[in-house]
Amino acid sequence: MQIVTKDFLNFTYSKGNDLITPRDGFQGLKPNDRWCLCVLRWIEAYKNGVAPLVDLEPTNYNVLKYVEFDTLLRYSI
C-alpha cells in the first residue's frame, strides 16, 4: 500500500495511466491518498525519482524478490 504524491500522480498520468480524473465510479486520487500499486510500477516510479511512500504492514513480502529491504525502509511511512 502506497501513499501517492503529486509527483507520482503526474508521472503516471504522463505514462497514460490517469489516476487523477474521476470516472465510472472511480473518484480519482489526490496527494496523500493510499493506493495499492504493483511492485513493477513502483520500481518504474522509483527509477524516475517519484516513488510513493510505502506502508510496509499491508505490503506483501514477495516484493522483496524485486526491491531490497533497505530501499523499502527508506520509503516506508
N, C-alpha and C positions, 0 to 999 in steps of 0.2 A: 504494500500500500504506500503510495507516494503522496506528498503534498506539493501540488503543482504551483509553479511560479509564472509570472507574466512572461518571462523569457522563454520558459519551456512551452507555454501555450502558443506563443508567436512562432517558435521553431516548428512545432507540429503543424501549425497552420501553413507555414511556408512549404512543408513537405506534403501538403494535400490532405492532412488529417485534421479537419476542423473540429476541435473540441470546444470552441468558444461559442459558436452560433446555436441558439436554441432551435430545435426542430423535432417533429414527430414524437413528442413526449419527453425528449431529452432537453433538460433545462440549460445546457451549456455549462462550461466550467469557468470559474473565476480564480484568480490567485488565492492560494491557501486552501482551496478545496482538496479533498482527498480523492484519489483516483487509483484504481488498480491498473498497473501498467506492466506489460510483458517485459521480461528481462532484456530481450534484444532491442526494444525501443528505448529502454533506459540506457543501455550501453551506447546506442546511437546518440542520445542526448548528452551523455557523459563525454563522449569523444568530441562533441561540438560545444562543450563548456556550458551546457544549460540543463544538466541533470537535476531533477527534482529531489527534494529530501525524501528519505525512506523511513517509514515506520517499520522497524525490524520485527516487532512482535507478530504481526499477521503475515510477514513475508515468508514464503516457502523456502526451506533450507536448500532446495535444489538450485537456487540462484547462485550458490557457491560454486557450482560447476562452471559458471561464466564470469563471476566477479569475485575478486579477492575480498576476504572478510575485512581487511584493513580499509579498503576502499569504501565498503558499505558503512563501516563505522564513521568515516569522515563525513558521510552524507546522512547519517542517522539523526532522527529527532530525539 
